[in-house]
């Protein structure tokens, strides 16, 4: 139930002992559904603008299926599940036939309600090996109602590939830069644009990359202003953060 539905419901109550705004504020923090193994927050959309996201790692296929089913039934927004393997998707598909699966980023999407495409988020990857994380970021942002463009395999080893995309770099409202190895692409992009850059270090690289720690530290130590950093391989976190920034741009413009 979205905020407009709640307002309509409250307006229909004849005996109002409290004001509508007070009631909405109270309802925002109340309902959750207790399944025993999970407490589903059905009103997260009211508080944060997007429904609760399912992190599938560590959950059984049956648990994910039940959570996804409840979210799809009770909400009117898109449902997103991350780090889902094919077995989990098969379980969800039995209950929700229109569920979509994206194998590379391991993401399940259940589309509900109006499909918006606000603003312009640009997702860049340094190499093809970074695509699973980049696609997790891109799909997350798309499912949250943003227009997303992609520029892949444009790392600093062939810097002309990046410079050839200067028009897209300048047109974006917020940029997500996904890179492993030494993670230099985020610093380069940060020095070329006047928009927020969200850097995503990946675990791609040889032994001295320490599973993405080298890229993480390089991005944290960037001298380019306006670059923020999320955790290693956290494409979802970058896509979510980019969506919040992009949404603010809608209000400004």
C-alpha positions as a Markdown table, in Angstrom:
| # | Residue | x | y | z |
|---|---|---|---|---|
| 1 | Unk | 0.0 | 0.0 | 0.0 |
| 2 | Unk | 1.5 | 3.3 | -1.0 |
| 3 | Unk | 1.1 | 6.7 | 0.7 |
| 4 | Unk | -1.8 | 7.8 | -1.6 |
| 5 | Unk | -3.7 | 4.6 | -0.8 |
| 6 | Unk | -3.2 | 5.2 | 2.9 |
| 7 | Unk | -4.4 | 8.8 | 2.7 |
| 8 | Unk | -7.5 | 7.6 | 0.9 |
| 9 | Unk | -8.1 | 5.0 | 3.5 |
| 10 | Unk | -7.7 | 7.4 | 6.4 |
| 11 | Unk | -10.0 | 10.0 | 4.7 |
| 12 | Unk | -12.7 | 7.3 | 4.6 |
| 13 | Unk | -12.6 | 6.8 | 8.3 |
| 14 | Unk | -15.5 | 8.9 | 9.8 |
| 15 | Unk | -14.4 | 8.8 | 13.4 |
| 16 | Unk | -10.9 | 10.4 | 13.3 |
| 17 | Unk | -9.4 | 10.6 | 16.8 |
| 18 | Unk | -6.1 | 11.7 | 15.5 |
| 19 | Unk | -5.0 | 13.8 | 12.5 |
| 20 | Unk | -4.2 | 12.2 | 9.2 |
| 21 | Unk | -0.6 | 13.2 | 9.2 |
| 22 | Unk | -0.1 | 11.8 | 12.7 |
| 23 | Unk | -1.8 | 8.6 | 11.6 |
| 24 | Unk | 0.5 | 8.2 | 8.5 |
| 25 | Unk | 3.6 | 8.8 | 10.6 |
| 26 | Unk | 2.5 | 6.1 | 13.0 |
| 27 | Unk | 1.6 | 3.6 | 10.3 |
| 28 | Unk | 4.9 | 4.0 | 8.6 |
| 29 | Unk | 6.7 | 2.3 | 11.4 |
| 30 | Unk | 4.1 | -0.3 | 12.3 |
| 31 | Unk | 3.3 | -3.3 | 10.0 |
| 32 | Unk | 5.6 | -6.2 | 9.4 |
| 33 | Unk | 4.7 | -9.8 | 8.7 |
| 34 | Unk | 6.3 | -12.4 | 10.9 |
| 35 | Unk | 7.0 | -15.6 | 9.0 |
| 36 | Unk | 9.0 | -17.1 | 11.9 |
| 37 | Unk | 12.3 | -17.1 | 9.9 |
| 38 | Unk | 11.8 | -13.5 | 8.6 |
| 39 | Unk | 10.0 | -10.3 | 9.5 |
| 40 | Unk | 8.9 | -8.7 | 6.3 |
| 41 | Unk | 8.9 | -4.9 | 6.4 |
| 42 | Unk | 5.9 | -4.1 | 4.2 |
| 43 | Unk | 6.0 | -0.4 | 4.8 |
| 44 | Unk | 9.7 | 0.2 | 3.8 |
| 45 | Unk | 8.4 | 1.8 | 0.6 |
| 46 | Unk | 6.7 | 4.5 | 2.6 |
| 47 | Unk | 9.8 | 5.3 | 4.6 |
| 48 | Unk | 12.5 | 4.9 | 2.0 |
| 49 | Unk | 10.8 | 5.0 | -1.3 |
| 50 | Unk | 11.5 | 1.4 | -2.3 |
| 51 | Unk | 10.3 | -2.0 | -0.9 |
| 52 | Unk | 12.5 | -4.2 | 1.2 |
| 53 | Unk | 15.1 | -6.0 | -1.0 |
| 54 | Unk | 15.7 | -9.7 | -0.5 |
| 55 | Unk | 19.3 | -10.8 | 0.0 |
| 56 | Unk | 19.2 | -14.5 | -1.1 |
| 57 | Unk | 22.6 | -15.7 | 0.1 |
| 58 | Unk | 22.3 | -17.9 | 3.2 |
| 59 | Unk | 18.5 | -18.3 | 2.7 |
| 60 | Unk | 16.9 | -21.5 | 1.4 |
| 61 | Unk | 15.0 | -21.4 | -1.9 |
| 62 | Unk | 11.7 | -21.9 | 0.0 |
| 63 | Unk | 12.4 | -19.0 | 2.3 |
| 64 | Unk | 13.2 | -16.7 | -0.6 |
| 65 | Unk | 10.1 | -17.9 | -2.4 |
| 66 | Unk | 7.8 | -17.1 | 0.6 |
| 67 | Unk | 9.3 | -13.7 | 1.2 |
| 68 | Unk | 9.1 | -12.8 | -2.5 |
| 69 | Unk | 5.5 | -14.0 | -2.7 |
| 70 | Unk | 4.4 | -11.9 | 0.3 |
| 71 | Unk | 6.2 | -8.8 | -1.0 |
| 72 | Unk | 4.6 | -9.2 | -4.5 |
| 73 | Unk | 1.1 | -9.7 | -3.1 |
| 74 | Unk | 1.0 | -6.9 | -0.5 |
| 75 | Unk | 3.1 | -4.2 | -2.2 |
| 76 | Unk | 2.5 | -2.2 | -5.4 |
| 77 | Unk | 6.2 | -1.7 | -6.2 |
| 78 | Unk | 8.9 | -3.7 | -7.9 |
| 79 | Unk | 10.4 | -6.6 | -5.9 |
| 80 | Unk | 14.2 | -7.1 | -6.1 |
| 81 | Unk | 16.2 | -10.2 | -4.9 |
| 82 | Unk | 20.0 | -10.2 | -5.1 |
| 83 | Unk | 22.6 | -12.9 | -5.0 |
| 84 | Unk | 20.1 | -15.5 | -6.2 |
| 85 | Unk | 21.2 | -18.8 | -7.8 |
| 86 | Unk | 19.1 | -20.7 | -10.4 |
| 87 | Unk | 17.7 | -23.0 | -7.8 |
| 88 | Unk | 16.3 | -20.0 | -5.9 |
| 89 | Unk | 14.8 | -18.6 | -9.1 |
| 90 | Unk | 13.1 | -21.9 | -9.9 |
| 91 | Unk | 11.4 | -21.9 | -6.5 |
| 92 | Unk | 10.2 | -18.3 | -7.0 |
| 93 | Unk | 9.0 | -18.9 | -10.5 |
| 94 | Unk | 6.6 | -21.6 | -9.2 |
| 95 | Unk | 4.7 | -19.0 | -7.2 |
| 96 | Unk | 5.4 | -15.9 | -9.4 |
| 97 | Unk | 5.3 | -16.9 | -13.1 |
| 98 | Unk | 6.3 | -13.4 | -14.3 |
| 99 | Unk | 9.5 | -13.2 | -12.2 |
| 100 | Unk | 12.6 | -12.5 | -14.3 |
| 101 | Unk | 16.1 | -13.8 | -13.7 |
| 102 | Unk | 19.4 | -12.2 | -14.7 |
| 103 | Unk | 22.1 | -14.9 | -14.5 |
| 104 | Unk | 25.2 | -12.8 | -14.6 |
| 105 | Unk | 24.4 | -10.5 | -11.7 |
| 106 | Unk | 22.3 | -13.2 | -10.1 |
| 107 | Unk | 19.3 | -10.9 | -9.7 |
| 108 | Unk | 15.6 | -11.7 | -9.6 |
| 109 | Unk | 13.1 | -8.9 | -10.6 |
| 110 | Unk | 9.3 | -8.9 | -10.1 |
| 111 | Unk | 7.8 | -5.9 | -11.8 |
| 112 | Unk | 4.8 | -4.3 | -10.2 |
| 113 | Unk | 3.1 | -0.9 | -10.7 |
| 114 | Unk | 4.2 | 1.9 | -12.9 |
| 115 | Unk | 7.7 | 1.5 | -14.4 |
| 116 | Unk | 9.4 | 4.9 | -14.2 |
| 117 | Unk | 12.6 | 6.0 | -15.8 |
| 118 | Unk | 13.8 | 9.1 | -14.1 |
| 119 | Unk | 16.9 | 11.2 | -14.8 |
| 120 | Unk | 20.1 | 9.6 | -16.1 |
| 121 | Unk | 22.5 | 7.2 | -14.3 |
| 122 | Unk | 25.6 | 6.0 | -16.2 |
| 123 | Unk | 27.2 | 2.7 | -15.2 |
| 124 | Unk | 30.8 | 2.2 | -16.4 |
| 125 | Unk | 32.9 | -0.9 | -16.0 |
| 126 | Unk | 36.7 | -1.1 | -16.4 |
| 127 | Unk | 36.6 | -4.6 | -18.0 |
| 128 | Unk | 34.3 | -7.4 | -19.1 |
| 129 | Unk | 35.2 | -9.3 | -16.0 |
| 130 | Unk | 33.5 | -6.6 | -13.9 |
| 131 | Unk | 30.1 | -7.0 | -15.7 |
| 132 | Unk | 28.4 | -9.1 | -13.1 |
| 133 | Unk | 28.8 | -6.4 | -10.5 |
| 134 | Unk | 28.1 | -3.6 | -13.0 |
| 135 | Unk | 24.9 | -5.3 | -14.1 |
| 136 | Unk | 23.8 | -5.7 | -10.4 |
| 137 | Unk | 24.2 | -2.0 | -10.1 |
| 138 | Unk | 22.5 | -1.2 | -13.3 |
| 139 | Unk | 19.5 | -3.5 | -12.8 |
| 140 | Unk | 19.1 | -2.2 | -9.2 |
| 141 | Unk | 18.9 | 1.3 | -10.4 |
| 142 | Unk | 16.5 | 0.5 | -13.2 |
| 143 | Unk | 14.1 | -1.5 | -11.0 |
| 144 | Unk | 14.1 | 1.6 | -8.6 |
| 145 | Unk | 12.7 | 3.7 | -11.4 |
| 146 | Unk | 15.7 | 5.3 | -13.1 |
| 147 | Unk | 16.9 | 5.6 | -16.7 |
| 148 | Unk | 20.2 | 3.8 | -16.9 |
| 149 | Unk | 22.9 | 3.8 | -19.6 |
| 150 | Unk | 25.9 | 1.5 | -19.8 |
| 151 | Unk | 29.5 | 2.0 | -20.9 |
| 152 | Unk | 31.4 | -1.3 | -20.5 |
| 153 | Unk | 35.0 | -2.4 | -21.0 |
| 154 | Unk | 36.4 | 1.1 | -20.9 |
| 155 | Unk | 39.3 | 0.8 | -18.4 |
| 156 | Unk | 42.4 | 2.9 | -18.2 |
| 157 | Unk | 44.6 | 0.3 | -20.1 |
| 158 | Unk | 42.9 | 1.8 | -23.2 |
| 159 | Unk | 41.9 | 5.2 | -22.1 |
| 160 | Unk | 40.8 | 6.3 | -25.5 |
| 161 | Unk | 37.8 | 4.0 | -25.1 |
| 162 | Unk | 36.6 | 6.1 | -22.1 |
| 163 | Unk | 37.4 | 9.5 | -23.7 |
| 164 | Unk | 35.3 | 8.5 | -26.7 |
| 165 | Unk | 32.3 | 8.4 | -24.4 |
| 166 | Unk | 32.7 | 12.0 | -23.1 |
| 167 | Unk | 29.2 | 13.0 | -24.2 |
| 168 | Unk | 27.6 | 10.3 | -22.0 |
| 169 | Unk | 29.9 | 11.2 | -19.1 |
| 170 | Unk | 28.7 | 14.8 | -19.2 |
| 171 | Unk | 25.0 | 14.0 | -19.7 |
| 172 | Unk | 24.8 | 11.7 | -16.7 |
| 173 | Unk | 23.3 | 13.0 | -13.4 |
| 174 | Unk | 25.3 | 10.4 | -11.3 |
| 175 | Unk | 27.9 | 7.9 | -12.4 |
| 176 | Unk | 28.7 | 4.4 | -11.1 |
| 177 | Unk | 32.2 | 3.2 | -11.8 |
| 178 | Unk | 33.0 | -0.5 | -11.4 |
| 179 | Unk | 36.6 | -1.6 | -11.5 |
| 180 | Unk | 38.9 | -4.3 | -10.2 |
| 181 | Unk | 42.7 | -4.7 | -10.5 |
| 182 | Unk | 44.0 | -1.4 | -9.2 |
| 183 | Unk | 40.7 | 0.4 | -9.4 |
| 184 | Unk | 42.1 | 3.5 | -11.3 |
| 185 | Unk | 39.1 | 4.1 | -13.4 |
| 186 | Unk | 37.1 | 5.8 | -10.6 |
| 187 | Unk | 39.8 | 8.4 | -10.1 |
| 188 | Unk | 40.0 | 9.1 | -13.9 |
| 189 | Unk | 36.2 | 9.5 | -14.2 |
| 190 | Unk | 36.1 | 11.6 | -11.1 |
| 191 | Unk | 38.6 | 14.0 | -12.7 |
| 192 | Unk | 36.5 | 14.4 | -15.8 |
| 193 | Unk | 33.0 | 15.1 | -14.6 |
| 194 | Unk | 31.2 | 17.5 | -12.3 |
| 195 | Unk | 28.6 | 14.9 | -11.0 |
| 196 | Unk | 28.7 | 12.5 | -8.1 |
| 197 | Unk | 30.8 | 9.3 | -8.8 |
| 198 | Unk | 30.1 | 6.1 | -6.9 |
| 199 | Unk | 33.1 | 3.8 | -7.1 |
| 200 | Unk | 32.6 | 0.0 | -6.8 |
| 201 | Unk | 35.7 | -2.1 | -6.3 |
| 202 | Unk | 35.5 | -5.6 | -7.5 |
| 203 | Unk | 37.3 | -8.8 | -6.5 |
| 204 | Unk | 38.7 | -9.1 | -10.1 |
| 205 | Unk | 42.5 | -9.3 | -10.2 |
| 206 | Unk | 45.6 | -11.4 | -9.5 |
| 207 | Unk | 46.9 | -12.3 | -6.1 |
| 208 | Unk | 48.2 | -8.9 | -5.0 |
| 209 | Unk | 44.7 | -7.5 | -5.5 |
| 210 | Unk | 43.8 | -9.4 | -2.4 |
| 211 | Unk | 40.2 | -10.1 | -3.5 |
| 212 | Unk | 39.4 | -6.5 | -4.3 |
| 213 | Unk | 41.1 | -4.9 | -1.3 |
| 214 | Unk | 43.7 | -3.2 | -3.5 |
| 215 | Unk | 41.0 | -1.6 | -5.6 |
| 216 | Unk | 39.0 | -0.6 | -2.5 |
| 217 | Unk | 42.0 | 1.2 | -1.0 |
| 218 | Unk | 42.9 | 2.9 | -4.2 |
| 219 | Unk | 39.3 | 4.2 | -4.5 |
| 220 | Unk | 39.3 | 5.4 | -0.9 |
| 221 | Unk | 42.5 | 7.2 | -1.5 |
| 222 | Unk | 41.6 | 8.9 | -4.7 |
| 223 | Unk | 42.6 | 12.5 | -5.1 |
| 224 | Unk | 39.6 | 13.2 | -7.4 |
| 225 | Unk | 36.9 | 15.1 | -5.5 |
| 226 | Unk | 33.3 | 13.9 | -5.5 |
| 227 | Unk | 34.1 | 10.2 | -5.5 |
| 228 | Unk | 32.4 | 8.0 | -2.8 |
| 229 | Unk | 33.1 | 4.2 | -2.4 |
| 230 | Unk | 30.9 | 1.2 | -1.6 |
| 231 | Unk | 32.0 | -2.2 | -0.4 |
| 232 | Unk | 33.8 | -4.8 | -2.6 |
| 233 | Unk | 31.4 | -6.3 | -5.3 |
| 234 | Unk | 28.5 | -4.3 | -3.9 |
| 235 | Unk | 26.8 | -3.4 | -7.1 |
| 236 | Unk | 23.4 | -3.3 | -5.3 |
| 237 | Unk | 24.6 | -0.7 | -2.8 |
| 238 | Unk | 25.9 | 1.5 | -5.6 |
| 239 | Unk | 22.7 | 1.2 | -7.6 |
| 240 | Unk | 20.6 | 2.1 | -4.6 |
| 241 | Unk | 22.7 | 5.1 | -3.7 |
| 242 | Unk | 22.7 | 6.3 | -7.3 |
| 243 | Unk | 18.9 | 6.1 | -7.3 |
| 244 | Unk | 18.7 | 8.2 | -4.2 |
| 245 | Unk | 20.9 | 10.9 | -5.7 |
| 246 | Unk | 19.1 | 10.8 | -9.0 |
| 247 | Unk | 15.7 | 11.2 | -7.2 |
| 248 | Unk | 17.0 | 14.3 | -5.5 |
| 249 | Unk | 17.9 | 15.7 | -8.9 |
| 250 | Unk | 14.2 | 15.3 | -10.0 |
| 251 | Unk | 13.1 | 17.7 | -7.2 |
| 252 | Unk | 15.8 | 20.2 | -8.0 |
| 253 | Unk | 15.1 | 20.4 | -11.7 |
